[in-house]
Each structure stands twice: as C-alpha cells, then as structure tokens.
C-alpha cells in the first residue's frame, strides 16, 4: 500500500532564519536542506506528526504557501503522481524529468 505524505510549503525570505525560528522556539528538527552556492534555498522542519517545507525559490510569493503531496512506498515521489495524472487524462502545464 502507498501512503500520501502532505506538508505545507511556506514561502519565506530567509530559509535559515525561518528554520532557526522553528527549531529554537518550537523544538523542530531539520532532516534535510537543499543548498546551492553556500545558501539554503529549501529545508524541511518537522516535529512529531507536523512537517513544513520552507522555501525561498519564489520571492514574489513570500508570505504565501502551497500544499506539497508525495507518495511514500515502493514507487514514491512526484513522478508517480504525474504518471497517475496523465493516465487519468489530466493535462499538465509542465513536464518533470523522470529517471
């Protein structure tokens, strides 16, 4: 069986400062970060059953958010979601690289 894992993506100006806020004030941990050129652009903060993704990739969306869902299991990830959507006749405005 495949389970869905959903978490909000919060658009922030500074991922490291935002991450420190959740870690220092609320006791979250950070299981992963995406860094490029020495700067963190995305990170996950989690505590018990609560997980958030902090991202600075879209500066025009700071203060807004979206919901990110992924599958957990043998064939997990966004590519499975895209394949499922295409198989059910959904037109997608983008293409994802699949390995």
N, C-alpha and C positions, 0 to 999 in steps of 0.2 A: 504494500500500500504506500502511496505517496502522500505526504502531508504538506500543506501550504504553510509558509512562514511569511507573515506580513509585518512590515515595520514602516513607520513614517520616515521620510527624508525631509530634514529641516534645512532650508537654505540659509546659510549664515555668512557673515563677512570674514570671520576668522575661525577656522576649524579648531586649531589648537586651543585658543581661548575658550571656545564653546565646550570643547572636550574637558578642559580643566574644570569648568563650572560644574558639569555633571559628575565628574569624578570626585572633586573636592567637597562639593556641597551635598551630594546625594548618594555617594558611595558606589557609583557606577564603575565598571571596568571597561577597557577598550581591547577587544580581541583582535582587531585589525585596523590598519590605516593604509591609505593609498597616498604615496608621496611621489612628487616629481620635482626635480631641481631643488631638493632640500626643503620643500614646502609640503605640508599635509593638505590635500585637497578634499579627501573623503575619509571618514572614520566612523566606526560603529561604537556606540556606547550602550552598555547593557547592564541590567541588574535584575536578577531573578527572571521573571517572565516578560520583562519590559526591555525592548531594544529600539534604538534610534539610530538613524544614519545622519551624520552632519556633513554637509557638502557646500563648497564654495564655487562650484562649477558654473553656476548661473547667477552672476551678481545682480541682474535685474529682478531676480525673484527673492532676494533677501527678505526674510520675514514671512515667507510663504512656505508651503510644504506640499508634498505629494505622498501617496502610499505606494510602497515598493513591495511586490509579492514575488516569492520564488518557491520552487518546489524543493522538498527535501526527500531524498531517496535515491534509488539506483540511477535514474535518469533525471537529475535535478538541474535547476537553473533556468535562466531566461529562454534559452534555445528551445527547451521543451514547450514552454508557453507559446512561443512564436509558432512552432510546428503545429501545436494544437489549434491555435487561432486560424492559421492558414487552412488546415484540414477541415475546419468548420465554416469556410467561406469568408473569413474576415479579411478585409483589405487593410494592409498595414502601411503607414506613411514612411516606413524606414525598413532597412534590411540589417540584420545582425550577422556578423561573421560567425560561422559555425565550424568547429574543429572536427 
